[in-house]
Amino acid sequence: MSDVFQLMPEISIKAETLFYIGTFAVKNSMVLSSLVFLFFIYLCYSYYLQSKSDEKSGLYYTLNLILRTLYDLFASIVHDKVDVFFPLLSAFFLWILIQNWSGLLPGVGSITMKVPAAVVHGTILNQHAVITEANKSELEPNTDAAAEAKTSHEEEIKTIPLFRGNNADLNATLALAIISVTMIQVYGFQFLGFKTYISKFLNFKDPIYFVLGLLEVVSEISKVLSFAFRLFGNIFAGEVLLTIVAFLVPVLASFPFLILEVFVGFVQALVFSMLTSVFLGLAVSSH
């Protein structure tokens, strides 16, 4: 039984560090996110070029159908302001959707690389420092401390995934949440003006309105936490489920769960963008 637990893949709630560029830690979630970003730019650029051309491919018509459907959906929520909000809302939906589905691709989580544990945990800022410590230990082979340092170096090598879904990293979902809530405030100031919008939070005309304003401040902060942890929790839990099922029953047992996670990834992208549209509609309402 102990051998089984030793073979079980290690699951980390935070993204692991692959290497450092200077003092900047490159995480495995960043690697996949960068590839998805390039793919996202390719889709946008291809759609733009084909919209100006007479020859259109199936990719153009598929993207056009998705965008028209999203436009009608968001128009039912924000009404006449849909032209202003649509670029932000559609970008949220498509970006989160592609990031969610990219974490389900073959090789994500299964392609690994060996990295010194000190680098993964951030106790040593680069691999060169680890190698330097090992070289020092080799220069003093007769001391117990050197032998112990060398043994420790050799043992502390971790095998970590090269790729990790970006939305399975709390830093990424927190960044999306901050962008969403920040843009809600920006559009609120833009449409209602500084004095009118700030009065929702700071109103000294009546003690009751003052307390309600403070509650509104707490509500805006809680939106960041709600957005971030909802998206992170659902995507991370799905990846953990697929990893465990694939480990226990390797042959096709995880396929139904994979289909479920495709659906969950779509729902989470839709929920994030729709909640943002609802909060935008409330923020720009004068009443």
Secondary structure, DSSP 4 states (H G I P E B T S, - for coil): -HHHHHHSPP--SSPPEEEEETTEEEEHHHHHHHHHHHHHHHHHHHHHHHHTSS---HHHHHHHHHHHHHHHHHHHHHGGGHHHHHHHHHHHHHHHHHHHHHTTSTTTTTSEEEEEHHHHHTSSSSHHHHHHHHHHHHH-TTSHHHHHHHHHHHH-EEEEES---GGGSHHHHHHHHHHHHHHHHHHHHHHH-HHHHHTTT---S-HHHHHHHHHHHHHHHHHHHHHHHHHHHHHHHHHHHHHHHHHHSTTTTTHHHHHHHHHHHHHHHHHHHHHHHHHHHHHT---
